[in-house]
């Protein structure tokens, strides 16, 4: 074959190839896109939907509604994949095409998807504005499903802005719309939104129930993306309940699903939360790995505020792992990359870890400056950060040797903590009331529906009777038909009454369950989980009425309205386990927790069931011997001291641990001839002073005080703390101690307020 003929052969093959390619291209252009199949694949395989629809979107005609449906599905798939540039461009194209065609439904869909893009980028206020425009676009009667989807998206954005009341209301409205149109899959989305909002409101039981309903629907419909979302939210609830092992399992399963679906946004959130949980479980290597992955994903998505959150968590992780240099690096990076719109709480947490690192490095003055700067603006700190800043300030004062300032700071910390616990209690009660009011509104709606049904039935009966009377005048033969109609009507009324009775019984059962849940909530709130003893909020809620009764008895005696009270005293015992820190350091925190738990059995052997047994904090217990005699206080203190000294504390391994306690007590009223002179918190402070004297004087002993009656009314409270020995010598108080001689008691050690370990 000549070179010329070979060239001709090659040209023929090339032309044939071009023709075949052109034919295939024409065939592909004309191949229809199955939008129903794409809709079914959207929740589980958004990447596959993009592969199907992206080529077709470029070649389809813009003048028909199918083109709008295709663009809407493609935009949703891009958002689910967190491909935000492509999602933004497709949403804009959808909005332009829908306006050109005058299609209100897809105009609203385009605006809603633009709001979803803004929400992924944490621009929640922009998202709300776009959702509001979408709601104004949809027709109220025709586009109920689309309005439900928009209300649900609005609820999520409001929840991110901490507007929980409006968010919960919008989620419930969305659920009602989905029920009306029979949109089962969307009902799961509404339950999911309600669960997330209720979780933020602190109603974890209702939140878990909503998420379980969402998970059940999504599993039944095989909505893999929704299943991943529900698993994530359930894991979050267990994290808040501090069941970190269970939470880790749920979040790991959720992340695997999101990763298989290529949903980078949800994968980033899951890795961020999983890292925090693993940090709490001391799995620092895994936590570091997942935190770094979450950081990279959020940086790629452009979610600046979430980047700051992850950097804050990484700083906390490295601080707990004792890598202070790495922690400082993350703090500096977070400060440099934090957006101006970021929540001030993030800056507060960064400064908190920065102050702790400075304290660990003994840079006390610099640490004190950071703490003072943040405490000067408490409105920018969340409650936990504010309390922690006070603890760090106390540690700084202690490290500087200023024990008086450290004690004052700890007292302010305890006051704020008690105030916060009271606020939490009030918030819990408000939430319970809101739940009850919601149930009552539901009952009222059901009663209104029943009344409306009865009115309709009554009207129908009147009409039927009138027709029967008219028909009876025309033809006697209609009597049988009238009787049959009346019989059927009576049977319908009977069935309706039976159904109403069943509904009322169900409502009663739900009401009883709600009351039982409220009882359980009250018991949990007032009990220390480790020891089973009462806690500070319980004492604060109950002690005032006991004090009022005690003062009333003594006032009646002073006014000669009653004889001298015999059992009207309240004796406050402060009990502290000696050398408890050494137990924790030598045997571990678990051994220390076992000791604290076993103290309850010893306390119940000495004190009565009617007395208040309170875990006051750490290894310290407060016992209030109610309506007893102050003359028996020393006997009770000695009985407890001897019992603890002779009782071995059981350990998981090894022999029983022998420990001792120091006890300080004081009586209320402190002066029986001046019942209201000192309040109960001042009496606790006096008992605390006695406890410190017992510990400074060698431990394993007790010290107590009562006021001396019949003296002139001079307030010696402040002197009692500044020069206790002098006040005792002057005879203002009665002193009781297990020491051989009261003069051997040591009242001061360096600075007043220092508490030996």
Steps between C-alpha positions, in 0.01 A plus 500: 500500500635841401535782753227691320251210517582444869423865573166471317413194715575688821282793391210264429526341848510845663189614309317180599590559866374857488169386353451236768583755772254747355225235495568407862498868598164554331362191674628622839350845441162353423505250792242611760596554864303292753418764764305251713806276528715802585252598775520150651882504495530853643495414872745207476720576196515875433830456310327261258220754448757765407652263243155438351369858493801730449544412124125514439465843667728655239303370200135504617264773380440784748139551396338195663430404862710184474809719467406674827447164677840382372678814627325472839614136545854586388520795743385281792759234409779763493392633842493148646852446361611838644609603149404859579636688192316262265189513722498880496534520122225240440263669749548835324429335163185340645375833638560678167324227296204481745450879486519489122222236495300666781516178707447597867573153639852474359574866579434410865707180469796697360481755783482219758809330355690830509403521866630145554836599346520800735420273798782258410734801499361599847344820360179423687342847487544508120345153490194619698449793263505265199262254668260784574507603131429139401199479738358820349536346150321168562121476472349411842252247362687349204859481626445358851784246474747767383388731780556216748855446370571873528359521855718204599811668354404822680478307829858371454635852433313646801635220717856590392426860610367371840142613418361175638138604555431613139709208371289239684179670384610492134607135524156404636328700224713316242403164653130592480534594129684175420227299673234679296666411168616150612872577457645225723866562419466871573328416830830340604676829419253689721545252788877538458474880521280477812748261659797731440311803635372318810857381565624860496216592740623230742196269461710192420226239549261667254792562264603133502139394434479733197833375358394136544178571306707661223743206495216246480344676198835543323602137549162386368541720189874413465597868513870451569584868528214550745606192700849652531347826621287322764796292622704820538227671703445199727875488560490869593234431764707222656800737499299754699400221738878431534456142376804549276551136404146469359526840333828396332329196344207698356723776359747254345214326315363838388838614365544178300161554335575869421838400358341239273250765385784754441324751727802701610308754710336239722821295509685808631243559776510132597881489518501821708258354756670157497836663577347679799353173632828309454681780682262448794585126486876583503539353149726788401655349187163415344356835611795687343465309173126565470533864610761573232278337234202711614716815486608428143140437387362818661784707348417351160130585547578858607316462835716746696312483831511120500875520431533709818300240697721214380820692577367570851432128553846409370652747746301336781615154382869593498462667839353182647775298327762727668632629165485870594699620198254338259209643699646853473547453126132413453392793718702744289366347177140524628545866591644584159230314303196578717236708311371825654149350511611203711327446834691671787486175699765353265742782585425446871586127478823577313602751768411247771739239363760769441479604867527135612810450289659815647415374849655161427816681382501712816448826306271615780481872427425447132240234586340737753476772231322263259256391773427858611443616143241228438327532839460873435260405218292212649217560254723361220563169685277196532418380852755214508786719372417772755514251791822345367665845476426551872658162582809591297520837680487318836781267387708801395450665842591173672815467287588861596448416868201736541272253678246762614442612141479137391232429762303814402515397134383146581209642701399717205532195276274298733247784511484523122480120474207487743333783308552311172353179643196696615462641149528150352234377741267786404563437130419130546175587674413743221562230241280254688226764520534564127463126431189484718354807327572343162318182606207707628481685169493167318218386726309823434541451125367146529204621706427771243518238224261278694255789552516581131432135412206485740361825355523361148332176608230694682434713194487190280254335737271802493508503122424129485210531742352787302527302179339201666208711619451642151531158340255344747234745383556394140525125532452261795729246340805723578456429873715191482783690331478775763521251785799334339671837462439586866640164610818558299532849645474372858765238429730770354448716809577205727819425306600865520443508877705182541784650296490820702507299825805307375677825409427645844644186664814533286535864603472404868773236456727758332431750778595243767818417307587871484450539876720195564770648274482828693543308830801315361651827376463655847671204669789503251551875532526490881735198533877467466557227239817355656394461864122498479493776762317830461676791328528876556185596303296260715631657822447855375142415401409347839713649780327839523170357623684297767682814614172690514342232722802492733501881538122501555533249788769707673317829444185352660716401799659845524154661483382256772245345266649152534747311723871470417532301176646151548546381142504812285872527419658448158858373540720549190788247478772551235691173448823483296691179417862535614778461243247432224723650232765244588245223435431640153870552424608158626205276400328697227177694469291182480619395845417849630150474353451164678595662831252784445223254409564291816472807724124494456465170692708637789302825518167314510624293798551818706224734385124461464298450184342843549839677508644662186805312369660721232812463288635854539784474247800277428569292813295729726152415637245718678256334742209689654371329814144632489300596808740343748674623814827688476618319812526180290715655225836399650372145556398467134832645380699253712283208392564581131874557553542169680289308249703623200830435678404139572340414164718386205395639161472222244713524185486313170841347573702461817410539864246744637610862527505657848410869504396768749282808487508846656173655612391857568152587629291798605137537604210703364388726649853586608374717788176359645410840650551663156356240256530710186842654570693267263346329196567137414778578248692687772457199729647281222795743477556460878487121462750535215730701731476221759574237234815684392612524864450123539710431190776746595518350845582150382183368328289202619317721751203730531452863601167678554357835614176638639420855606495607866162634611432796728780726373464845353404500134833552326567360151820294533464317167789671319726482810426129529674450166782750545591419866306187606721418800443845651121480452498161676710632790260793541215252545279596205469138383496149647777281358479119474786281382634148519846645578630452853522877540332774295815710527678245276276582202674671210276768349728658241750364249685768305189681367146442621306295253774255406350154502748216557461197277 
